Amino acid sequence: MAQQQETPGKILVVDDNQDSRELVIKILKGKGHQFVEAVDGEDALEQVAAELPDLILMDISLPKIDGHEVTRRLKQNKQFASIPVIALTAHAMKGDMEKALAAGCEGYISKPINVREFYDRIKEFLPTT
């Protein structure tokens, strides 16, 4: 019987804060993942269309188009609707998680991230072979 193992997927990291992106990318690189970066909502939509990532880590407070709206647009498009989106945001007030999930996010992680737990929180959304 073949053992199920993780395939390093391509992950789109959407965050306007360079330090936040670099921390997440450092964790992903250590696990063998490819990654693509986007710095605002418009860039995120362009990168999704160009790269077809396996997972999207979406900041909510983004320039141009916020993360809620980007997620709604992706989920309304048949080509991108099945790509899991995890909100990765400093919005951690009561009701923020519900807003992210209502916009179409499949998961929610508040910042600052716990480096030790971060990968375990996202790996369930990655493809396996």
NUTI-817373 format. One record per residue: residue number from 1; z, x, y of N, C-alpha, C, CB in turn. Coordinates in nm, 4 decimals. Atoms other than C-alpha are relative to their C-alpha. Glycine has a CB too. Layout:
N
  resi      n_pz      n_px      n_py     ca_pz     ca_px     ca_py      c_pz      c_px      c_py     cb_pz     cb_px     cb_py
   NUM         Z         X         Y         Z         X         Y         Z         X         Y         Z         X         Y
...
END
This chain:
129
  resi      n_pz      n_px      n_py     ca_pz     ca_px     ca_py      c_pz      c_px      c_py     cb_pz     cb_px     cb_py
     1    0.0000    0.0846   -0.1170    0.0000    0.0000    0.0000    0.0000    0.0895    0.1238    0.1221   -0.0965   -0.0005
     2    0.0110   -0.0806   -0.1222   -0.1020    0.1414    0.3384    0.1186   -0.0281    0.0916   -0.1334   -0.0293    0.0738
     3   -0.1120    0.0142   -0.0922    0.1765    0.2049    0.5809   -0.0531   -0.0358    0.1382    0.0844    0.1301    0.0053
     4    0.0412    0.0382   -0.1346    0.1468    0.0369    0.9202    0.0477    0.1065    0.0982    0.0562   -0.1403    0.0384
     5   -0.0400   -0.0997   -0.0982    0.1427    0.2895    1.2000   -0.0605   -0.0339    0.1346   -0.0422    0.1409   -0.0443
     6    0.0451    0.0291   -0.1345    0.0995    0.2772    1.5724   -0.1263    0.0783    0.0326    0.1096    0.0316    0.1008
     7    0.1175   -0.0645   -0.0542   -0.2364    0.3537    1.7248    0.0276    0.0225    0.1469   -0.1298   -0.0848   -0.0229
     8   -0.0227   -0.0193   -0.1429   -0.1982    0.5191    2.0619   -0.1025   -0.0811    0.0802   -0.0081    0.1508    0.0370
     9    0.0880    0.0858   -0.0770   -0.3421    0.2523    2.2879   -0.0175    0.0501    0.1413    0.0526   -0.1404    0.0019
    10    0.0249   -0.0312   -0.1406   -0.4783    0.2698    2.6383    0.0822   -0.0958    0.0849   -0.1524   -0.0101    0.0349
    11   -0.0910    0.0793   -0.0814   -0.2280    0.1505    2.8964   -0.0360    0.0160    0.1473    0.1469    0.0414   -0.0253
    12    0.0218   -0.0010   -0.1438   -0.2989    0.0549    3.2566    0.1353   -0.0097    0.0693   -0.0941   -0.1165    0.0439
    13   -0.1248   -0.0037   -0.0760   -0.0090    0.1482    3.4852   -0.0335   -0.0376    0.1442    0.0693    0.1421   -0.0081
    14    0.0293    0.0497   -0.1339   -0.0254   -0.0568    3.8062    0.1266    0.0086    0.0842   -0.0540   -0.1461   -0.0047
    15   -0.1163   -0.0161   -0.0871    0.2176    0.0592    4.0742   -0.0440    0.0750    0.1248    0.1163    0.0755   -0.0729
    16    0.0367   -0.0681   -0.1240    0.1783    0.1545    4.4389    0.0908    0.1189    0.0287    0.0045   -0.0972    0.1163
    17   -0.0925   -0.1106   -0.0189    0.4690    0.4001    4.4099   -0.0356    0.1124   -0.0978    0.1472   -0.0467   -0.0199
    18    0.0446   -0.1111    0.0832    0.3465    0.7360    4.2830    0.1095    0.0513   -0.0921   -0.0498    0.1123    0.0866
    19   -0.1101   -0.0482    0.0834    0.6887    0.8460    4.1552    0.0227   -0.0912   -0.1204    0.1285    0.0105    0.0826
    20   -0.0170    0.0954    0.1105    0.7212    0.5286    3.9471   -0.1115    0.0155   -0.1026    0.0029   -0.1446    0.0531
    21    0.1130   -0.0190    0.0916    0.3715    0.5752    3.8015    0.0168    0.1284   -0.0803   -0.1329    0.0032    0.0777
    22   -0.0127   -0.1292    0.0691    0.4394    0.9406    3.7189    0.1071   -0.0025   -0.1081    0.0317    0.1099    0.1001
    23   -0.1057    0.0095    0.1005    0.7629    0.8607    3.5343   -0.0500   -0.0755   -0.1235    0.1244   -0.0699    0.0588
    24    0.0520    0.0789    0.1118    0.5965    0.5929    3.3210   -0.1057    0.0795   -0.0764   -0.0593   -0.1336    0.0505
    25    0.1074   -0.0767    0.0643    0.2951    0.8151    3.2521    0.0574    0.1155   -0.0819   -0.0987    0.0539    0.1057
    26   -0.0647   -0.1089    0.0752    0.5210    1.1019    3.1430    0.0508   -0.0518   -0.1345    0.1175    0.0615    0.0818
    27   -0.0492    0.0604    0.1249    0.6805    0.8725    2.8845   -0.1174   -0.0319   -0.0932    0.0817   -0.1293    0.0298
    28    0.1161    0.0392    0.0809    0.3402    0.7435    2.7660   -0.0715    0.1217   -0.0587   -0.0981   -0.0820    0.0844
    29    0.0651   -0.1231    0.0490    0.1890    1.0921    2.7383    0.0769    0.0560   -0.1187   -0.0094    0.1067    0.1128
    30   -0.0832   -0.0512    0.1075    0.4811    1.1950    2.5205   -0.0183   -0.0761   -0.1309    0.1439   -0.0046    0.0412
    31    0.0245    0.0824    0.1193    0.3867    0.9156    2.2786   -0.1473    0.0001   -0.0400    0.0464   -0.1437    0.0246
    32    0.1404   -0.0143    0.0378    0.0175    1.0097    2.2708   -0.0952   -0.1044    0.0562   -0.0101   -0.0022   -0.1452
    33    0.0850    0.1057   -0.0547   -0.1184    0.7209    2.4781   -0.0946    0.0513    0.1072    0.0852   -0.1107    0.0566
    34    0.0886   -0.0174   -0.1139   -0.4178    0.7252    2.7049    0.0533   -0.0923    0.1087   -0.1514   -0.0317   -0.0364
    35   -0.0450    0.0867   -0.1076   -0.3469    0.5803    3.0445   -0.1023   -0.0011    0.1121    0.1368    0.0448    0.0525
    36    0.0819    0.0180   -0.1181   -0.5266    0.4549    3.3502    0.0963   -0.0441    0.1087   -0.1176   -0.1046   -0.0229
    37   -0.0882    0.0354   -0.1101   -0.3672    0.4161    3.6922   -0.0711   -0.0908    0.0989    0.0506    0.1255    0.0705
    38    0.0483    0.0823   -0.1110   -0.4092    0.1555    3.9654    0.1103   -0.0044    0.1047   -0.0397   -0.1453   -0.0478
    39   -0.0980   -0.0100   -0.1084   -0.2409    0.1645    4.3066    0.0169   -0.1288    0.0795   -0.0396    0.1101    0.0931
    40   -0.0140    0.1294   -0.0665   -0.2951   -0.1938    4.4280   -0.0649   -0.1075   -0.0864   -0.0638    0.0026    0.1423
    41    0.0509    0.1111    0.0803   -0.4006   -0.5367    4.3055   -0.1499    0.0027   -0.0212    0.0372   -0.1283    0.0638
    42    0.1460   -0.0067    0.0144   -0.7720   -0.4938    4.3729   -0.0390    0.1101   -0.0979   -0.0672    0.0244    0.1369
    43    0.0242   -0.1124    0.0898   -0.7715   -0.1555    4.1992    0.0320   -0.0403   -0.1444    0.0846    0.1228    0.0424
    44   -0.0385    0.0442    0.1342   -0.5936   -0.3147    3.9012   -0.1099   -0.0850   -0.0625    0.1318   -0.0792    0.0049
    45    0.1064    0.0859    0.0532   -0.8629   -0.5801    3.8599   -0.1234    0.0820   -0.0364   -0.0373   -0.1088    0.1021
    46    0.1152   -0.0864    0.0272   -1.1356   -0.3151    3.8810    0.0229    0.0848   -0.1241   -0.0287    0.0901    0.1201
    47   -0.0309   -0.0857    0.1148   -0.9620   -0.0885    3.6277    0.0019   -0.0784   -0.1310    0.1344    0.0687    0.0207
    48   -0.0006    0.0817    0.1213   -0.9104   -0.3711    3.3794   -0.1430   -0.0246   -0.0461    0.0731   -0.1344    0.0242
    49    0.1395    0.0268    0.0345   -1.2808   -0.4580    3.3914   -0.0698    0.1255   -0.0530   -0.0750   -0.0540    0.1219
    50    0.0669   -0.1248    0.0382   -1.3876   -0.0936    3.3603    0.0553    0.0603   -0.1289    0.0124    0.1008    0.1118
    51   -0.0670   -0.0732    0.1078   -1.1352    0.0286    3.1017    0.0440   -0.0840   -0.1190    0.1178    0.0681    0.0548
    52   -0.0504    0.0898    0.1049   -1.0280   -0.2759    2.8948    0.1223    0.0583   -0.0716   -0.1107   -0.0287   -0.1020
    53   -0.1199   -0.0584    0.0618   -0.6751   -0.1451    2.8343    0.0598   -0.0911   -0.1076    0.1051    0.0288    0.1072
    54   -0.0702    0.0752    0.1053   -0.4611   -0.2524    2.5380    0.1260   -0.0666    0.0530    0.0359    0.0922   -0.1164
    55   -0.1241    0.0494   -0.0587   -0.1606   -0.3179    2.7633   -0.0025    0.0312    0.1489    0.1253    0.0637   -0.0691
    56   -0.0094   -0.0211   -0.1440   -0.0947   -0.3547    3.1356    0.1470   -0.0056    0.0403   -0.0837   -0.1061    0.0784
    57   -0.1338   -0.0027   -0.0587    0.2316   -0.2523    3.3035   -0.0187   -0.0291    0.1478    0.0738    0.1388   -0.0243
    58    0.0345    0.0534   -0.1306    0.2230   -0.4513    3.6275    0.1188   -0.0060    0.0946   -0.0589   -0.1364   -0.0152
    59   -0.0966    0.0156   -0.1086    0.4306   -0.3936    3.9383   -0.0297   -0.1344    0.0659   -0.0081    0.1198    0.1043
    60    0.0203    0.1295   -0.0650    0.4799   -0.7189    4.1291   -0.0299    0.0166    0.1483    0.1228   -0.0888   -0.0188
    61    0.0220   -0.0219   -0.1438    0.4994   -0.5921    4.4891   -0.1108    0.1024    0.0193    0.1307    0.0475    0.0701
    62    0.1155   -0.0869   -0.0144    0.1510   -0.4521    4.5342   -0.0731   -0.0300    0.1301   -0.0946   -0.0160   -0.1194
    63    0.0857    0.0265   -0.1161   -0.0717   -0.4078    4.8397   -0.1241   -0.0787   -0.0426   -0.0415    0.1328    0.0688
    64    0.1257    0.0754    0.0133   -0.3813   -0.6295    4.8781    0.0165   -0.1280   -0.0806   -0.1060    0.0866   -0.0651
    65   -0.0221    0.1183    0.0844   -0.3114   -0.8657    4.5842    0.1270    0.0269   -0.0804   -0.1248   -0.0297   -0.0954
    66   -0.1253   -0.0282    0.0719    0.0401   -0.9008    4.4394   -0.0177   -0.0148   -0.1511    0.1118   -0.0938    0.0487
    67    0.0076   -0.0017    0.1450    0.1108   -0.8596    4.0700   -0.0034   -0.1369   -0.0649    0.1137    0.0749   -0.0533
    68    0.0070    0.1360    0.0546    0.1661   -1.2306    4.0105   -0.1433   -0.0511    0.0043    0.0932   -0.0955    0.0782
    69    0.1371    0.0491   -0.0152   -0.1803   -1.3137    4.1442   -0.0972    0.0769   -0.0889   -0.0438    0.0102    0.1460
    70    0.0863   -0.0790    0.0884   -0.3470   -1.0265    3.9575    0.0132   -0.0516   -0.1437    0.0365    0.1521    0.0077
    71   -0.0240    0.0492    0.1360   -0.1870   -1.1487    3.6345   -0.0630   -0.1373   -0.0200    0.1509   -0.0064   -0.0292
    72    0.0617    0.1332    0.0117   -0.2942   -1.5100    3.6992   -0.1520    0.0113   -0.0158    0.0340   -0.0865    0.1240
    73    0.1465   -0.0164    0.0071   -0.6545   -1.3977    3.7573   -0.0429    0.0555   -0.1348   -0.0493    0.0925    0.1120
    74    0.0344   -0.0567    0.1307   -0.6576   -1.1888    3.4410    0.0130   -0.1045   -0.1107    0.0895    0.1208   -0.0310
    75   -0.0236    0.0990    0.1057   -0.5160   -1.4706    3.2295   -0.0999   -0.1160    0.0058    0.1423   -0.0542    0.0104
    76    0.1007    0.1056   -0.0128   -0.7797   -1.7135    3.3646   -0.1377    0.0463   -0.0467   -0.0080   -0.0473    0.1445
    77    0.1274   -0.0566    0.0415   -1.0611   -1.4817    3.2523    0.0028    0.0214   -0.1511   -0.0292    0.1334    0.0749
    78   -0.0007   -0.0090    0.1466   -1.1487   -1.5173    2.8821   -0.0094    0.1439   -0.0508   -0.1149   -0.0808   -0.0569
    79    0.0189   -0.1383    0.0429   -1.2481   -1.1506    2.8614    0.1307    0.0797    0.0026   -0.1034    0.0680    0.0884
    80   -0.1223   -0.0781   -0.0186   -0.9030   -1.0285    2.9729    0.1274   -0.0739   -0.0384    0.0100    0.0432    0.1421
    81   -0.1188    0.0834    0.0207   -0.6654   -1.3135    2.8839    0.0897    0.0484   -0.1134   -0.0419   -0.1411   -0.0277
    82   -0.0808   -0.0421    0.1151   -0.5527   -1.1569    2.5554    0.0703    0.1340    0.0221   -0.0876    0.0091   -0.1233
    83   -0.0666   -0.1276   -0.0263   -0.4435   -0.8267    2.7150    0.1437   -0.0287    0.0447   -0.0777    0.0833    0.1086
    84   -0.1386    0.0246   -0.0400   -0.0621   -0.8286    2.7280    0.0315    0.0663    0.1344    0.0964    0.0514   -0.1080
    85   -0.0446   -0.0505   -0.1298    0.0866   -0.7855    3.0762    0.1520   -0.0020    0.0011   -0.0587   -0.0849    0.1185
    86   -0.1448   -0.0083   -0.0143    0.4426   -0.6655    3.1231    0.0314    0.0279    0.1462    0.0607    0.1105   -0.0930
    87   -0.0443   -0.0237   -0.1371    0.5972   -0.7017    3.4664    0.0961    0.1177   -0.0018    0.0675   -0.1275    0.0617
    88   -0.0841   -0.1185   -0.0112    0.7516   -0.3689    3.5631    0.0350    0.0097    0.1472   -0.0722    0.1321   -0.0537
    89   -0.0234    0.0268   -0.1410    0.9257   -0.4390    3.8881    0.1439    0.0178    0.0439   -0.0430   -0.1371    0.0314
    90   -0.1336   -0.0071   -0.0598    1.2188   -0.3880    4.1185    0.0510   -0.1398    0.0356   -0.0018    0.0896    0.1257
    91   -0.0425    0.1384   -0.0231    1.2263   -0.7675    4.1637    0.0907   -0.0406   -0.1148   -0.1230   -0.0973    0.0122
    92   -0.0959    0.0269    0.1073    1.5409   -0.8305    3.9651    0.1019   -0.1060    0.0414    0.0721    0.1289   -0.0400
    93   -0.0886    0.1071   -0.0438    1.6917   -1.1288    4.1419   -0.0141   -0.1194   -0.0946   -0.0316   -0.0416    0.1466
    94    0.0047    0.1208    0.0823    1.7659   -1.4599    3.9763   -0.1328   -0.0719    0.0246    0.1208   -0.0941    0.0314
    95    0.1270    0.0716   -0.0102    1.4371   -1.6358    3.9041   -0.1224    0.0898   -0.0004   -0.0007   -0.0818    0.1234
    96    0.1162   -0.0892   -0.0041    1.2142   -1.3265    3.9315   -0.0672    0.0140   -0.1367    0.0417    0.1373    0.0508
    97    0.0584   -0.0099    0.1330    1.1681   -1.2927    3.5566   -0.0782   -0.1268   -0.0328    0.1093    0.0248   -0.1055
    98    0.0669    0.1267    0.0269    1.0786   -1.6618    3.5323   -0.1328   -0.0087    0.0757    0.0911   -0.1178    0.0384
    99    0.1248    0.0001   -0.0783    0.8186   -1.6214    3.8104   -0.1056    0.0872   -0.0668    0.0259    0.0497    0.1441
   100    0.0938   -0.0907    0.0661    0.6604   -1.3275    3.6295   -0.0548   -0.0631   -0.1278    0.0682    0.1344   -0.0320
   101    0.0442    0.0638    0.1237    0.6483   -1.5145    3.2990   -0.0900   -0.1198    0.0295    0.1209   -0.0438   -0.0836
   102    0.0827    0.1149   -0.0391    0.5078   -1.8245    3.4716   -0.1387    0.0438    0.0459    0.0688   -0.0794    0.1115
   103    0.1299   -0.0522   -0.0443    0.2287   -1.6098    3.6197   -0.0850    0.0454   -0.1185    0.0200    0.1167    0.0979
   104    0.0745   -0.0383    0.1194    0.1333   -1.5087    3.2652    0.0456    0.1287   -0.0654   -0.1419    0.0122    0.0336
   105   -0.0511   -0.1229    0.0615    0.3299   -1.1916    3.1935    0.0655   -0.0327   -0.1342    0.1015    0.0710    0.0943
   106   -0.0624    0.0186    0.1311    0.4350   -1.1559    2.8309    0.1362    0.0653   -0.0086   -0.0889    0.0551   -0.1083
   107   -0.1276   -0.0688    0.0000    0.7298   -0.9333    2.9146    0.0429    0.0342    0.1410   -0.0072    0.1256   -0.0845
   108   -0.0578   -0.0284   -0.1320    0.9532   -0.8235    3.1998    0.0985    0.1146   -0.0139    0.0701   -0.1262    0.0603
   109   -0.0923   -0.1141   -0.0022    1.1237   -0.4889    3.2672    0.0324    0.0282    0.1456   -0.0616    0.1275   -0.0712
   110   -0.0376   -0.0265   -0.1388    1.3226   -0.4291    3.5827    0.0151    0.1507    0.0226    0.1316   -0.0736    0.0360
   111   -0.0181   -0.1400   -0.0422    1.3277   -0.0991    3.7713    0.1351    0.0125    0.0660   -0.1135    0.0464    0.0973
   112    0.0511   -0.1204    0.0645    1.4725    0.1494    3.7695    0.0030   -0.0140   -0.1517    0.0811    0.1222    0.0434
   113    0.0080    0.0134    0.1456    1.3659    0.1793    3.4085    0.1022    0.0896   -0.0680   -0.1410    0.0337   -0.0497
   114   -0.0856   -0.0819    0.0854    1.5953    0.3081    3.1378   -0.0957    0.0842   -0.0854    0.0992   -0.0892   -0.0900
   115    0.0966   -0.0883    0.0644    1.3944    0.6097    3.0177    0.0162   -0.0011   -0.1519    0.0150    0.1423    0.0533
   116   -0.0238   -0.0029    0.1449    1.5570    0.6058    2.6721   -0.0474   -0.1273   -0.0691    0.1479    0.0210   -0.0282
   117    0.0339    0.1284    0.0623    1.4817    0.2377    2.6083   -0.1402   -0.0484    0.0343    0.0998   -0.1045    0.0414
   118    0.1263    0.0518   -0.0519    1.1533    0.1959    2.7963   -0.1074   -0.0161   -0.1071   -0.0509    0.0906    0.1080
   119    0.1082    0.0069    0.0983    0.9110    0.2779    2.5144    0.0271   -0.1060   -0.1068   -0.0198    0.1364   -0.0659
   120   -0.0338    0.1025    0.0988    1.0961    0.0581    2.2659   -0.0266   -0.1402    0.0543    0.1468    0.0131   -0.0419
   121    0.0222    0.1318   -0.0618    1.0597   -0.2305    2.5131   -0.1479   -0.0357    0.0081    0.0608   -0.0032    0.1397
   122    0.1436    0.0313   -0.0140    0.6805   -0.1963    2.5402   -0.0784    0.0126   -0.1304   -0.0619    0.0908    0.1033
   123    0.0813   -0.0285    0.1189    0.5712   -0.0791    2.1942   -0.0345   -0.1242   -0.0820    0.0721    0.0983   -0.0877
   124    0.0315    0.1218    0.0757    0.5861   -0.4283    2.0432   -0.1273   -0.0679    0.0518    0.1176   -0.0982    0.0070
   125    0.1206    0.0605   -0.0580    0.2971   -0.5229    2.2743   -0.1251    0.0827   -0.0251    0.0182   -0.0191    0.1488
   126    0.1130   -0.0877    0.0263    0.0746   -0.2352    2.1610   -0.0624   -0.0317   -0.1344    0.0430    0.1460    0.0050
   127    0.0670    0.0287    0.1272   -0.1862   -0.2679    1.8861    0.0493    0.0934   -0.1103   -0.1524    0.0129    0.0156
   128   -0.0335   -0.0817    0.1159   -0.1036   -0.1413    1.5380   -0.1147   -0.0081   -0.0989    0.1337   -0.0461   -0.0654
   129    0.1067   -0.0003    0.1016   -0.3343   -0.0466    1.2549    0.0605   -0.0131   -0.1372   -0.0853    0.1283    0.0084
END
